[in-house]
């Protein structure tokens, strides 16, 4: 993948996460000030990652209202149903345990994205989930 394609895909993901967060979870909550954003638990985006170029229009990404709620499937969350961190341990680059059933997790705080492993129907299958490679 060339650099321009990577930057375009990154920009689309950032913009999509912005609209998912606002249109589903927090309608009419456009925040234009960094301090206000952070005071509400948001993340202020002013750089285009990974290039670190300044954005013309920085924006606020507010957390989802169901963040931290217990779940067994991502359909129960605005974002993803995140597995417990202890299930994401690696040894020598490989998952210690890559498949588990009867798993519960918590709804994610922010949008779906790279390395956002998720639980589907109570199952965590790490080998079947893609991650972004930079």
N, C-alpha and C positions, 0 to 999 in steps of 0.2 A: 504494500500500500504506500503510495507516495505521500509526501508531507502535506500537500494541499488537500488530498482526500481525507487524511487524518484530521486536519484542522476543521474541515467542513463537517465531518461526522461528530467531532467533539462539540462544535458550535450547535449543531442540531440537537444533541443530547442535552446540552445545557439549557437551550431554549425550551425543549420539550418538558424538561423537569420543572422549569419555571411555570409553564402553563398548566401542567398537571397539578402542581401544588396550589395554584390559585383557582383554577376552574372547578376542581373537585372539592378541595378542603376549605379554602378561605376566600370565597368570592368577595370582590370589592375591597381587597386588602392590599392594594398596591402601595408600597412604602418606598419613598424616594430618598430617605436619609439613613445613613449607616448606623448612627446611634439608636434611632428608633427601631431599626431592624434587629440589632443585637439585643436591645432591651426586651424584645418579644421572643427571644430564643432563636432568631434567624441567623442565616449565614449571608453576609454581604459579598456578592461576587463582583469584583472589579477587574479581574484579569482573565484572559482566555487561556485556560490550561490545555496542554502543557507548555505552550509557547511563551507564557507570561507576558503576552501583549495586553496593554490596557484596553478595556472595553470602552466604546463610545458612550454607552448607557449602562452603567453598573445597575445591578438589581438585587433585590432581597429574596431569599428563599426561606419561607417560614416553615416550621415543623408541622407535620401532619397532626391533626387533632387526636388521632387514635394511637399515637406513638407510645410504645410500652405496653399496650394491651396484649394479653396472652392470646395466642393463635396456634392453629395447627395447619393452616393453609393460607397462601397469599391472597386468596379471594376474600378473606375475612378482614383485609387491611386495605387502606388507601395505597400504601406503598407495598413493601414485601413483608412476608412473615420470616423474620431473621432467626436463624438457629442460635443457640447459646454459643458464646465465643469458645468455650472449651471443646466444642465439636469441630472447630476449624483449625486444629493443631496439625502441623506438618513435621515430618522427620525426614531429613535428607531430601527435601523437595516433594515428598509424597505425603498424602493424607494418612494420618495414623489410623483412622477409620473412615472410609469413604462412603459407607452406606449405613443408614440407621432407620429403623421403623419406630412408630409410636413416639414421634418427636413433637414437642411443642416449643414454641419460641415466643418472640414478641414482635409486634408491628414496628416497622422501621420509622425513624424520626423524619427522614428526608426521602427524596425520590429514589426510584429504582435506578440502578446504574452499574458500573463496573464493579466487579467483586461483590455484588450484592446477592450472595447465596440465599436461597429461599427454601422454605419447607412447602411441599405440595402433598396434600392429602395425608399429612402426618408422617411423610417420608422425606428424609434428607439424602439425596443422591448427588454427592459432590462431583463425581466423574462425569455426570451428564450435564452439568451446568458450565456454561462458557464464562470466561473472564476476559477482560480487555487486556491486551498486551501493548505496552507503549515502547 
